[in-house]
Amino acid sequence: MNLEKEPLKVKLIRGDSVESFHRVHIAICDIKGRVLMNAGNPRYKSYIRSAFKPFQALPFISSGTLEKNNISDRGLAICCGSHNGTTLHARESFKLLWESDLDVNLLKCPIPTGKNSPLEHNCSGKHSAFLATCQKMGWDRESYLEEDHPLQTEIKRRLADILRVKKNELKSARDDCGAPTYELTLNQMALLYAHLSSSEQAELEKISRAIIAFPELIAGDGLFDTELMKRSHRQIISKGGSEGIQCIGRLGEGLGVAIKVEDGSKRAK
């Protein structure tokens, strides 16, 4: 069935003239994967980028690493965040490593331009959780970003299970931090966030509760994800990704929203 509709247009107006506009595709899905509403093509394909982070945290929980190392919900939140590298964020990522008896030099995320440590990279929490999981499971820590590493294989398996697809159907590429990310349709991204917000799976509920409890660790004060979660009285889960990706879910409702701006514009989101 063809569900495609006209995309939304986000307009930039100067004076009384439209100076620029962006085409935006949106899909809203329930936990069964049904497209309830859409603008543009709900099967538009794009890499999910950093909106994938809550799901990359699943092995951190299922392996027993979180419990064994007595990691708080703050630690779980920082590993789902795309933070802006403040002292608050760097300290939280460092604390996760410290409690896992790991050295900062093991981090494979790059040192941002003008910064001094990989802890200041926006993915440092995710990488810290990756390393902690490898430490707990006895997996190699040097190659933890390789797609055939046991950690990344497990993340891919969990993704395939949620989407109800075969693993070999999932196309991956390197994200900017070096970790695998996946090309998905918008309705698949919306389905992921329907599951994340549904409270039907214990591990995903733990992740979603940590995210909304500490929104300042997901992005940073004044940034979209953090401010949306604060202003919605912590009922909305919000996680953006590069190249115009935005995913949203409302806690307890099992509805997910996925947005893709065709030209990758951050301002259009």
C-alpha positions in Angstrom: 0.0 0.0 0.0 1.3 3.4 -1.0 1.3 5.6 2.1 3.4 8.4 0.6 2.0 12.0 1.0 3.4 15.4 0.3 6.4 16.2 2.6 6.1 19.1 5.0 7.9 22.3 4.0 9.7 24.3 6.7 10.1 27.8 5.4 12.6 30.5 6.2 10.9 33.8 5.7 12.8 37.1 5.4 10.5 40.1 5.3 7.5 38.9 3.3 9.5 36.5 1.1 10.3 32.8 1.4 14.1 32.8 1.3 14.6 29.1 1.7 12.7 25.9 2.5 13.3 22.4 3.6 11.4 19.2 2.8 10.6 17.1 5.8 9.4 13.5 6.0 7.7 12.2 9.2 6.3 8.9 10.4 4.3 8.1 13.5 4.0 4.4 14.4 2.5 2.3 17.2 4.3 -0.6 18.8 2.9 -3.0 16.2 4.7 -1.0 13.5 1.5 0.4 12.0 1.9 3.9 10.4 -0.8 6.0 12.1 0.2 9.3 10.5 2.8 10.5 8.1 4.0 13.4 6.0 6.1 12.6 2.9 7.4 9.0 2.6 7.2 7.0 5.9 9.7 4.5 4.2 12.2 7.2 3.5 15.7 5.7 4.2 18.4 7.3 6.3 21.0 6.4 8.9 19.6 6.7 12.4 22.8 8.2 13.7 22.8 9.2 17.3 19.1 8.5 17.8 20.3 4.9 18.0 22.1 5.4 21.3 19.4 4.2 23.7 19.4 0.9 21.8 23.1 0.6 21.8 22.9 0.7 25.6 20.9 -2.6 25.7 23.9 -4.9 26.1 25.2 -2.6 28.9 22.1 -3.7 30.9 21.5 -7.3 29.7 25.2 -8.3 30.3 24.8 -7.4 34.0 27.5 -4.6 33.6 25.2 -1.9 34.9 24.3 -3.9 38.0 27.8 -5.3 38.7 29.5 -1.9 38.5 26.7 -0.3 40.5 26.1 2.3 37.7 23.4 4.9 38.6 20.7 6.1 36.3 22.9 9.1 35.7 25.5 6.8 34.2 22.9 5.1 32.1 21.6 8.5 30.8 25.1 9.7 29.8 25.6 6.6 27.7 22.5 7.5 25.7 23.4 11.2 25.3 24.8 13.4 22.6 26.1 15.9 25.1 28.0 19.1 24.4 31.1 18.2 26.3 30.8 20.3 29.4 32.6 19.5 32.6 29.4 18.0 33.9 29.2 15.6 30.9 32.9 14.7 30.9 32.9 14.0 34.6 29.9 11.7 34.3 31.6 9.7 31.5 34.8 9.5 33.5 32.8 8.3 36.5 31.4 5.4 34.4 34.9 4.4 33.4 36.2 4.8 36.9 33.5 2.6 38.4 34.3 0.0 35.7 38.1 0.1 36.4 38.9 1.4 32.9 41.4 3.9 31.6 40.3 7.0 29.6 42.9 6.2 27.0 40.9 3.1 25.9 38.2 5.4 24.5 38.1 5.3 20.6 36.0 8.4 20.2 38.1 11.3 18.8 39.2 14.3 20.8 37.0 17.2 19.5 38.7 20.2 17.9 39.8 22.7 20.5 39.3 20.2 23.3 41.7 18.2 25.4 40.1 14.8 26.0 37.9 12.2 24.3 35.7 12.6 27.4 34.6 15.9 25.9 33.4 14.1 22.7 29.6 14.0 22.5 29.6 10.2 22.3 32.0 9.6 25.3 29.2 8.2 27.5 28.2 5.6 24.9 31.9 4.6 24.3 32.4 4.3 28.1 29.4 1.9 28.3 30.8 -0.1 25.4 34.1 -0.5 27.1 32.5 -1.4 30.5 30.4 -4.1 28.8 33.5 -5.5 27.1 35.3 -5.6 30.4 32.5 -7.4 32.1 32.1 -10.0 29.3 35.8 -10.5 28.7 35.7 -9.2 25.2 38.5 -7.5 23.4 38.6 -3.8 24.3 40.8 -2.6 21.4 38.4 -3.6 18.6 35.1 -2.8 20.3 34.0 -0.6 17.3 34.4 -3.3 14.7 31.1 -4.6 13.3 32.1 -8.2 13.9 33.0 -7.6 17.5 30.8 -9.5 20.0 29.4 -6.3 21.4 28.4 -4.8 18.0 27.0 -8.2 16.9 24.8 -8.2 20.0 23.6 -4.7 19.4 22.7 -5.6 15.8 20.9 -8.8 17.0 18.8 -6.7 19.5 18.0 -4.2 16.7 16.9 -7.0 14.4 14.7 -8.5 17.1 12.9 -5.3 17.8 12.3 -4.5 14.2 11.4 -8.2 13.4 13.8 -8.4 10.5 16.8 -10.7 9.8 20.2 -9.4 10.8 21.6 -9.6 7.2 18.8 -7.2 6.1 20.4 -4.4 8.2 22.8 -2.1 6.3 25.5 -0.5 8.5 28.0 2.3 8.1 30.5 4.1 10.4 29.1 6.9 12.4 31.3 10.0 13.0 32.5 8.5 16.4 33.5 5.2 14.7 30.7 3.0 15.9 28.4 1.2 13.5 25.0 2.9 12.7 22.2 1.6 10.6 20.2 2.6 7.6 16.6 2.4 8.5 13.2 3.5 7.1 11.5 6.3 9.1 8.7 3.9 10.1 11.4 1.6 11.5 12.9 4.4 13.5 9.4 5.4 14.8 8.8 1.7 15.8 12.0 1.7 17.8 10.8 4.8 19.7 7.3 3.3 20.1 9.0 0.4 21.9 11.3 2.7 23.9 8.3 4.7 25.2 5.9 1.8 25.7 7.1 0.5 29.1 6.5 -3.1 27.9 10.1 -4.2 28.0 12.0 -3.9 31.3 15.4 -3.0 29.8 13.9 -0.3 27.5 11.8 1.1 30.3 14.9 1.4 32.5 16.7 3.3 29.7 13.7 5.6 29.0 13.3 6.4 32.7 17.0 7.3 33.0 16.8 9.5 29.9 13.8 11.5 31.2 15.1 11.7 34.7 18.3 13.4 33.6 17.6 15.3 30.4 20.6 17.6 31.0 22.9 14.6 30.3 21.2 13.8 26.9 22.1 17.1 25.2 22.8 20.1 27.4 21.0 23.2 28.8 19.4 25.2 26.1 19.6 22.3 23.5 16.5 20.9 21.9 16.3 17.4 23.4 17.0 18.6 26.9 14.6 21.5 26.8 11.8 19.5 25.2 12.0 16.8 27.9 12.1 19.4 30.6 9.2 21.4 29.3 7.1 18.4 28.7 7.4 17.6 32.5 9.6 14.6 31.5 6.8 12.8 29.7 8.5 13.1 26.3 11.6 11.1 25.2 13.5 13.1 22.6 16.7 12.1 20.9 18.2 13.7 17.8 20.8 12.6 15.3 22.9 14.2 12.7 21.7 15.0 9.2 18.2 16.0 10.1 17.1 13.0 12.2 14.8 13.5 15.2 13.0 10.7 17.2 10.4 11.3 19.8 8.2 9.1 22.0 5.7 9.8 24.8 6.3 7.7 27.9 3.7 4.9 28.5 1.9 5.4 25.2 3.8 3.2 22.8 3.8 5.8 20.0 7.0 6.8 18.2 7.7 9.7 15.9 10.6 9.9 13.4 11.6 12.9 11.4 14.0 13.3 8.6 14.9 16.6 6.9 15.9 15.7 3.3 18.9 18.2 3.2 20.1 17.3 6.7 19.3 20.7 8.1 19.4 21.0 11.9 17.5 24.2 11.9 14.5 22.6 10.1 14.1 20.0 12.8 
